[in-house]
């Protein structure tokens, strides 16, 4: 009977990420709060005055995490602006990329909307839980900003 060493697999994934991963800066938005005296639109929760300055928040907080970066740079066939190359399965975005995020890092970055990988800014299209042999990890799907 074969016994799967899931702890060893998880350790190997961490070592791979440490050795060959990249440092990713996740940009997590900080919701703005407004001065109590500022009249707010009840539908949006934002001030009627478009030039009102938040009392707090409104920017982003950055978290740097070590991740595996998966990229398909099939440039030359599409423009990167919605004109995707034709493939046997139809028109496919050849500029897709993803990050493999450790489960322990996910809580800090789950609300991130953008990230910077190797000096390129990406929009985070969503996160999805992934597992192999019971070892969990998060995938962050990226779109070139």
N, C-alpha and C positions, 0 to 999 in steps of 0.2 A: 504494500500500500504506500502510495506517495503522500508525503506530508508537505503541504505548502508552507513555506517560511514567510508569512506575511509581515512579520516584524522585520525580517531581513530585507524584504522588498521595500518596505517603507523607509528603512534606513538608507538603502541604496538610492532611492528617489531623492532623499534629503541631501546625500553626498553629491549626486549628479547636479542638483540645483545649485549647491554651494560651489562646485568646481566649474560648471559650464553655464550657469544661469546668468542673468543680467539683473542689475539693480533697477527697479521700476519705481518711478515716483507717481503714486496714485493721488489724484486731486479730488478730495472729498468736499463737496459744497457745505458751507455752514449756513443754515437758514437765518435770514435776517430777523431781528426783533426791532420793533418801532417804539419810539417815545409814546407813553400813554396819552399824551396830549395830541398826537398826530391822528387826524381823522382817517379811518381806513375804509376801503370799499368792502362791504360785507360779503360780496361774491368771491373776491380774489384774496382778501386778507392783506392787500397791499395798500399803501397810501394813495389817496386821490392825487396828491402832488407827485408827478413823475420825477421831480428833482429832490425829493425827500431823502435824507441820508439815514441809513439804519442806525439805531442806537448801538447795536452789536451785530456781529455776524455779517452775512452778505458776501463773504469771500470764500476762500477754500482753505482747508488744512491739508498739508502734504504728508503722506506716509510713504517711506521708502521700504520696499520689500524685495527680497531676492526671489525671482521667478524664472521658470523656463519659458523661453520665447519661441513660438512656432510661427513661421512666416512662409508664405508661398509667393515669392517675388517673381511672378511670371510676367514681368513687364514686357512691353513691346507689342502686345496684341490688343490691349485696351487702353483707353485714355485715363482710366481711374476716376472718371466723372460720370459713372452710370453706363458707359459704353463697354459692356463686358464682352470678352471674346466668346465666339461660338465654340462649343465642345460637343462631344457625342451625347452628353446629357442635357444640352441646352446652353443658354448664355449663363456663365458663372463668373462671379466676382473673383478675379485672379489676384486681388490685392488683400485677401482675407488674412488675418493674423489672430493669434490667440496667446494667452498667457496661462501657464499652469501655476496656480496659486496654492500654497500650502494651506491646509485646513486651519492651522493655528493663526494664519495671517488674515483669513477671510473676514473676520469680524471687524477689523480695522478698516478694510477697504470696500466692504459690500455696497456702500452708497456712493462710491466714486463714479464720476461721469466721464472723466478723462484720465489719461496717464501719459507719461513720457517714457519712451523706451529708446535707448540709443540715440538721444537727441531728436527723436521724432515724436510729435504729439498725436495720440490716437483717441478716438471717442470709444468709450466702452459700450458695446451694443447689448451686453447682458452677461450674467454669470450663470453657470450650470454646474451642478454637482456631478462628479464623475467618480467611478470607483473601479478598481481592478483587484480581484482576489480579496475583496473586503477592505482594501486600502483606499481611503477617500481623499479626494483633492477637488479643487474648484477650477473650472475653466472660465477665463474671461475672454469673451469674443470681442475683437477690436475692428474698428473701421478707421481708415486713414482720415485724419481731421482736415 
